[in-house]
Amino acid sequence: MSIVIVGGNDRMVCQYKEICKQHQCKVKVFTQMTSSMRSQIGSPDLMVLFTGTVSHKMIWCATQEISGSDTVIARSHSSSSCALKNILKKHCPCCNS
């Protein structure tokens, strides 16, 4: 399963990646808006939006890039590791079996 995380804390990037690795998921993390973000998002299975730590413009850009695809969007105001684990428990097929 491929995941894109938009938002979150810069210091938590390694923890986000480790949590996703434990759930057998490939992940890309964008904590800051970059000029090449649109081309790097691709078409993930799940997009996690940490709305408390991200700009409206970055959310808009990310959601516009995946519009029309089958990507599931999960929003969380909290950008903690526990919030990410709960989202993965809900959406990751390896946790639902």
C-alpha positions in Angstrom: 0.0 0.0 0.0 1.3 3.4 -0.9 0.7 6.4 1.4 1.4 10.1 1.1 1.5 12.2 4.3 0.9 15.9 3.9 1.7 18.1 6.9 3.1 17.0 10.2 6.2 18.0 12.1 9.7 18.0 10.5 11.1 16.2 13.5 8.6 13.4 13.2 9.4 12.4 9.6 11.5 9.4 10.6 8.9 8.2 13.0 6.1 8.5 10.3 8.3 6.5 7.9 9.0 3.8 10.6 5.4 3.4 11.5 4.4 3.0 7.8 7.2 0.5 7.4 5.9 -1.6 10.3 2.5 -1.7 8.5 4.2 -2.8 5.2 3.4 0.5 3.5 5.5 2.7 1.2 5.4 6.3 2.2 6.2 9.8 1.0 6.1 12.6 3.6 5.7 16.3 2.7 5.9 18.6 5.7 6.8 21.7 3.7 5.4 23.0 0.4 7.9 22.4 -2.4 7.7 23.4 -6.0 8.0 19.8 -7.2 5.4 18.4 -4.7 2.7 18.0 -7.4 4.9 15.9 -9.6 6.1 13.7 -6.6 2.7 12.9 -5.2 1.7 10.4 -7.8 -1.4 8.2 -7.2 -1.2 6.8 -3.7 -3.7 4.4 -2.1 -4.1 6.7 0.9 -3.4 10.3 1.5 -3.1 11.4 5.2 -3.6 15.1 5.8 -2.4 16.5 9.1 -4.5 19.6 9.0 -3.2 21.2 12.2 0.3 21.7 10.8 -0.2 22.5 7.2 -1.3 25.5 5.1 -4.6 25.6 3.3 -2.7 26.1 0.0 -0.7 22.9 0.6 -3.9 20.9 1.3 -5.6 22.3 -1.8 -2.6 21.5 -4.0 -2.4 17.9 -2.7 -6.1 17.2 -3.0 -6.2 18.7 -6.5 -3.4 16.5 -7.6 -5.3 13.3 -6.7 -8.8 14.4 -7.7 -10.4 11.9 -10.0 -8.4 9.0 -8.6 -9.4 6.3 -6.2 -7.2 7.7 -3.4 -8.7 7.6 0.1 -8.2 10.8 2.0 -7.8 10.6 5.8 -7.7 13.9 7.8 -6.5 14.4 11.3 -6.0 17.6 13.2 -3.3 15.9 15.3 0.0 15.1 13.7 1.1 12.6 16.4 2.4 9.1 15.9 -0.7 7.8 17.6 -2.9 9.6 15.2 -1.1 8.0 12.2 -1.3 4.6 13.8 -5.0 4.9 14.2 -5.4 6.0 10.6 -3.4 3.0 9.4 -5.4 0.6 11.6 -8.6 1.9 9.9 -7.3 2.0 6.3 -4.4 -0.4 6.0 -5.4 -3.9 4.6 -2.7 -5.6 6.7 -4.4 -4.4 9.9 -7.9 -5.4 8.8 -7.3 -9.0 8.2 
